[in-house]
Amino acid sequence: MENKKLQLKSSFWIAFILGFIGFVTSFGAHIVAVNLPTYAKEVGIGLAMIGLLIAAYDLAEIVSKPIFGAIADRQGMKRTMMAGIAVFILASALYLIIPPSLLLLIRFMQGVGAAALSAVSLALVAEYFKENRGRAYGIYNAIKGSGYVISPIVGGFLVFKSNFASIFIASAIIGIIAFVLAVFLPKTEDGGKEAFREDDEMSLKAFTKVFRDPVLLPWYLVIVINMFFVGILFGFLPVYISNLGYTPFQSGIIISVVALSYLLIQPVAGILADKNNPVVVIKTGLVLSALAIIFITFTHSVLFIILSIIAGVGVGTVWTNTDTLMSKLAKEGRLGETMGIAGSFKEFGDMVGPLLIGLLSQTLGLSSGFLISGVLGLFSILFIRKIKN
């Protein structure tokens, strides 16, 4: 009995460490993104450049994940993950010694490091936990997801009390803690070939087949639209909040509340989808987030915060249920391929969304950028076809 308790305790700490390593990328991505309005004022850049700075992180992940997958196969998963953490730490620290105008380079380098540590830490959960894997992933995702909630508050406070550069010190410190914790992880028996085999199978041929699949394609488009909304909420909502005259710390609190609503609604939305038609639940989420985003920039004060929370609820509802639905629609023997491509569309949407709203807002104004993006979201509902059970 005592040995079993010790094993459970040990397993918890392994899941915790992996979750904290995942936390590094969610923390690092959003602590910078939500404070870009401050950077824009300091350096003198426009909204289009803010979109590019957000997208650079995701572009780096798209390019780097397959590369790190292959490296992990040959050099070992733990070693590859620690190399990714090291790159993230160095990239964060580098901002302190180079001109601020080179932030785009820093963001890309951070994304390269994040690609290794996030992909490999996720795969290591499956490697370490042959049993109780669901519980382990629950711990992992809870800790990683907390980065979306904590980083806006911490970043806003640091910028308010110090300066923009201080958030890179915080990112480097978080990375160092993760690196030290990773040292204590058990060695794996192999380089994780099984964990990354699904990524290797996602060839260009498999990807192009998506555009000829009438069942899956509409859902991939919905995923892209939903990631547009994620880019708006965590990339450009802070810009609007800054324009309203809120301090970086106040902005961080608001964005954290939105992130919390986005995270907390996911299990509830999953239960609703289990009890009802998941297509209806997804449509409801899209409508909520689209309408909220359309009207956000025409409001302020309490109503503005309420609409922001509604948008977070809508995005979270779509996020969790499109994942579930895609797994159900996958053809036999192609689950890995289907979910892998869905992940690529997520990264694509997360990258292109900020670029699109940045260009729209730069050209037509911030309110128009929100309005057009929201309308696009409403039109995406037309692509959804009823699923035959």
C-alpha positions in Angstrom: 0.0 0.0 0.0 2.8 2.3 1.0 4.7 1.6 -2.3 1.5 2.4 -4.3 1.2 5.8 -2.6 4.8 6.5 -3.4 4.3 5.5 -7.0 1.3 7.8 -7.3 3.2 10.6 -5.7 6.1 10.1 -8.1 3.7 9.9 -11.1 2.1 13.2 -10.0 5.4 15.0 -9.9 6.4 13.7 -13.4 3.1 15.0 -14.8 3.5 18.2 -12.9 7.0 18.8 -14.3 5.9 18.1 -17.8 2.9 20.4 -17.3 5.2 23.1 -16.1 7.4 22.7 -19.2 4.3 23.1 -21.3 3.5 26.1 -19.2 6.7 27.8 -20.4 5.3 28.1 -24.0 1.8 29.3 -23.0 3.3 31.8 -20.5 6.0 32.9 -22.9 3.6 33.4 -25.9 1.0 35.4 -24.1 3.0 37.5 -21.7 4.5 39.2 -24.8 1.4 39.2 -26.9 -0.8 41.0 -24.4 1.8 43.7 -23.8 2.6 44.5 -27.4 0.6 47.8 -27.3 3.2 49.1 -24.8 6.0 47.9 -27.1 4.2 49.6 -30.1 4.2 52.9 -28.3 7.9 52.6 -27.2 9.2 51.6 -30.7 6.6 53.3 -32.9 5.0 50.4 -34.9 1.5 50.0 -36.4 -1.2 47.4 -35.9 0.0 45.3 -38.9 3.4 44.9 -37.2 1.7 43.8 -34.0 0.0 41.0 -36.0 3.3 40.0 -37.5 4.9 39.8 -34.1 2.2 37.5 -32.8 2.3 35.4 -36.0 6.1 34.9 -35.9 5.8 32.7 -32.8 3.3 30.4 -34.5 5.2 30.3 -37.8 8.3 29.2 -35.9 6.3 26.4 -34.3 4.8 25.2 -37.7 8.3 25.1 -39.3 10.2 23.6 -36.3 7.9 20.9 -34.9 8.5 18.3 -37.7 12.3 19.0 -37.4 12.3 18.5 -33.6 10.2 15.4 -34.1 12.9 13.9 -36.3 15.7 15.0 -33.9 13.8 13.4 -31.0 13.7 10.1 -32.9 17.4 10.1 -33.2 18.8 11.9 -30.1 16.1 11.1 -27.5 13.0 12.9 -26.3 14.3 14.3 -23.0 17.5 15.7 -24.5 15.6 17.3 -27.4 13.1 18.9 -25.0 15.8 20.3 -22.8 17.5 21.7 -25.9 14.2 23.5 -26.8 14.0 25.0 -23.3 17.6 26.2 -23.6 16.8 27.9 -26.9 13.7 29.6 -25.3 15.8 30.8 -22.4 18.6 32.2 -24.6 16.0 33.9 -27.0 14.3 35.5 -24.0 17.6 36.8 -22.5 18.8 38.0 -25.9 16.1 40.7 -25.9 18.0 42.5 -23.1 21.1 43.0 -25.1 19.9 43.7 -28.7 18.0 46.6 -30.1 14.2 46.5 -29.3 13.5 46.8 -33.0 14.7 43.2 -33.5 11.8 41.8 -31.4 10.5 39.9 -34.5 13.7 37.8 -34.4 13.3 37.2 -30.7 9.7 36.0 -31.2 10.7 33.6 -33.9 13.6 32.2 -31.8 11.2 31.8 -28.8 8.8 30.0 -31.1 11.6 27.6 -32.2 12.4 26.7 -28.6 8.7 26.4 -27.8 8.1 24.0 -30.7 10.6 21.5 -29.1 9.5 21.8 -25.5 5.8 21.8 -26.1 5.7 19.0 -28.7 8.1 16.7 -26.8 6.6 17.3 -23.3 3.2 16.4 -24.7 4.6 13.2 -26.2 6.5 12.4 -23.0 3.2 12.2 -21.1 2.3 9.2 -23.3 5.8 7.8 -22.9 5.9 7.9 -19.1 2.2 7.0 -18.5 1.3 3.7 -20.0 -1.5 3.6 -17.4 -3.7 6.5 -16.0 -2.8 8.5 -19.1 -6.0 10.4 -19.0 -5.3 11.6 -15.5 -1.8 12.6 -16.5 -3.0 14.6 -19.5 -5.5 16.3 -17.2 -2.7 17.4 -14.9 -0.5 18.4 -17.9 -3.2 20.5 -19.6 -4.4 22.2 -16.4 -0.9 23.4 -15.6 0.0 24.4 -19.1 -3.4 26.1 -19.5 -2.8 28.2 -16.4 -0.2 30.1 -18.4 -2.9 31.7 -20.4 -4.5 33.0 -17.2 -1.4 34.0 -15.2 0.8 35.6 -17.9 -1.4 38.6 -18.7 -1.6 39.6 -15.0 2.1 39.0 -14.4 3.1 40.7 -17.6 0.8 43.7 -17.1 2.1 44.2 -13.5 5.8 44.0 -14.6 5.3 46.4 -17.5 3.3 48.8 -15.2 5.9 48.7 -12.5 9.0 48.4 -14.6 9.2 48.2 -18.5 8.5 46.0 -21.4 11.9 44.3 -21.2 11.1 42.9 -17.8 8.7 40.4 -19.2 11.6 38.7 -21.0 13.4 38.4 -17.7 10.3 36.7 -16.3 10.2 34.4 -19.3 13.9 33.4 -19.0 13.4 32.7 -15.2 10.4 30.4 -15.9 12.5 28.7 -18.6 15.4 28.2 -16.2 13.1 26.6 -13.5 11.7 24.3 -16.2 15.2 23.3 -17.3 16.2 22.4 -13.8 13.0 20.4 -13.2 13.5 18.6 -16.5 16.8 17.2 -15.2 15.0 15.1 -12.7 12.7 13.4 -15.2 13.4 9.7 -15.7 15.3 8.6 -18.9 13.1 7.2 -21.7 13.9 3.8 -23.3 13.8 5.2 -26.8 13.8 8.4 -28.8 10.1 8.6 -29.0 9.7 7.2 -32.5 6.1 6.0 -31.7 5.1 9.3 -30.3 6.1 11.2 -33.4 5.2 8.6 -36.1 1.8 10.4 -36.6 3.6 13.6 -37.5 5.9 11.8 -39.9 2.9 10.3 -41.7 1.4 13.8 -42.3 2.9 14.2 -45.8 2.1 16.8 -48.4 0.0 14.2 -50.2 -2.1 13.5 -47.1 -2.5 17.3 -46.5 -3.7 18.0 -50.0 -6.3 15.3 -49.8 -8.1 17.4 -47.1 -9.2 19.9 -49.8 -11.1 17.1 -51.6 -12.8 15.8 -48.5 -16.3 17.2 -48.3 -16.8 15.9 -44.7 -13.7 17.1 -43.0 -12.9 20.3 -44.9 -15.7 22.4 -43.5 -14.6 21.6 -39.9 -11.0 22.5 -40.7 -12.3 25.9 -41.9 -14.2 26.3 -38.7 -11.0 25.5 -36.7 -9.2 28.2 -38.7 -11.9 30.8 -38.0 -11.9 29.9 -34.3 -8.2 30.5 -34.2 -8.8 33.9 -35.8 -10.8 34.7 -32.8 -8.1 33.4 -30.4 -5.7 35.7 -32.2 -8.1 38.6 -31.7 -8.8 38.0 -28.0 -5.2 37.5 -27.0 -3.5 39.7 -29.5 -5.7 42.6 -30.4 -8.1 42.9 -27.5 -5.2 44.2 -25.5 -4.7 46.9 -28.1 -8.3 48.0 -27.8 -8.1 47.9 -24.0 -5.0 50.1 -24.2 -6.9 52.6 -26.4 -9.6 52.8 -23.7 -7.0 54.1 -21.3 -6.5 51.1 -19.1 -3.0 50.5 -17.5 -1.1 47.4 -18.6 -1.9 45.8 -15.2 -5.6 46.4 -15.6 -5.4 45.1 -19.2 -3.7 42.0 -17.9 -6.5 41.3 -15.4 -9.2 41.6 -18.1 -7.3 39.3 -20.5 -6.8 36.8 -17.7 -10.5 36.8 -17.0 -11.2 36.1 -20.7 -8.6 33.3 -20.7 -10.2 31.8 -17.6 -13.7 31.8 -19.2 -12.2 30.2 -22.3 -10.6 27.4 -20.1 -13.4 26.8 -17.7 -16.1 26.5 -20.3 -14.4 23.6 -22.1 -15.4 20.7 -19.8 -18.9 22.1 -19.6 -19.1 22.5 -23.4 -17.9 18.9 -23.8 -20.7 17.6 -21.5 -23.3 19.6 -23.5 -22.0 18.1 -26.7 -22.2 14.6 -25.3 -25.9 15.2 -24.3 -26.9 17.1 -27.4 -25.9 17.4 -31.1 -22.3 18.6 -31.1 -22.9 20.5 -34.3 -25.5 22.6 -32.6 -23.1 23.3 -29.7 -20.3 24.3 -32.0 -22.6 26.6 -34.0 -23.8 28.2 -30.7 -20.1 28.8 -29.7 -19.3 30.4 -33.1 -22.3 32.7 -32.9 -21.5 33.8 -29.4 -17.9 34.6 -30.1 -18.6 36.2 -33.5 -21.4 38.5 -32.2 -19.3 39.4 -29.1 -16.3 40.3 -31.3 -18.5 42.4 -33.7 -19.9 44.5 -30.8 -16.8 44.7 -28.5 -15.3 47.8 -30.0 -18.6 49.7 -29.8 -18.7 49.3 -26.0 -16.7 50.1 -22.9 -16.7 49.6 -19.1 -18.8 46.7 -17.8 -20.6 45.8 -21.0 -17.2 45.6 -22.8 -15.9 43.1 -20.2 -19.0 41.0 -20.4 -18.8 40.8 -24.2 -15.1 39.8 -23.9 -16.0 37.0 -21.5 -18.8 35.8 -23.9 -16.2 35.8 -26.7 -13.9 33.6 -24.6 -16.8 31.2 -23.8 -17.6 30.9 -27.5 -14.0 30.2 -28.5 -13.6 27.6 -25.7 -16.8 25.9 -26.7 -15.7 25.6 -30.4 -12.1 24.6 -29.4 -13.0 21.5 -27.3 -15.8 20.2 -29.4 -14.1 20.5 -32.8 -11.3 18.4 -31.4 -13.9 15.8 -30.3 -15.8 15.9 -33.5 -12.7 15.5 -35.7 -11.7 12.4 -33.8 -15.2 10.9 -34.4 -15.2 11.8 -38.1 -11.7 10.3 -38.7 -11.7 7.3 -41.0 -10.6 4.0 -39.5 -6.8 3.9 -39.3 -6.4 7.6 -40.0 -7.0 9.1 -36.6 -3.4 10.3 -36.3 -3.4 11.8 -39.8 -6.8 13.6 -39.2 -5.8 15.0 -35.8 -2.4 16.0 -37.1 -3.8 18.0 -40.0 -6.4 19.6 -37.6 -3.4 20.7 -35.5 -1.8 22.2 -38.5 -4.9 24.1 -39.3 -5.0 25.4 -35.7 -1.4 26.7 -36.0 -2.2 28.2 -39.4 -5.3 30.0 -38.1 -3.3 31.2 -35.0 -0.7 32.6 -37.4 -2.8 34.1 -40.1 -5.5 35.5 -37.8 -3.3 38.2 -36.2 -1.9 39.0 -39.6 -5.4 39.5 -41.1 -6.8 41.6 -38.3 -3.6 43.6 -38.1 -3.7 44.5 -41.8 -7.5 45.2 -41.6 -7.1 47.4 -38.5 -4.0 49.2 -40.0 -5.9 50.0 -43.1 -9.5 50.5 -41.9 -9.3 51.0 -38.2 -9.4 48.7 -35.2 -13.2 48.6 -35.0 -13.5 47.6 -38.6 -10.9 44.9 -38.1 -13.0 43.4 -35.3 -16.3 43.8 -37.2 -15.0 42.1 -40.4 -13.4 39.3 -38.4 -16.7 38.7 -36.5 -18.7 38.7 -39.7 -16.3 36.1 -41.2 -17.0 34.0 -38.2 -20.7 34.1 -38.8 -20.3 33.2 -42.4 -18.2 30.1 -41.4 -21.4 28.5 -40.1 -22.6 28.2 -43.7 -19.8 25.7 -44.3 -20.9 23.3 -41.6 -22.8 20.3 -42.8 -24.9 18.0 -40.6 -23.2 14.9 -39.6 -24.9 11.6 -40.3 -24.7 9.3 -37.3 
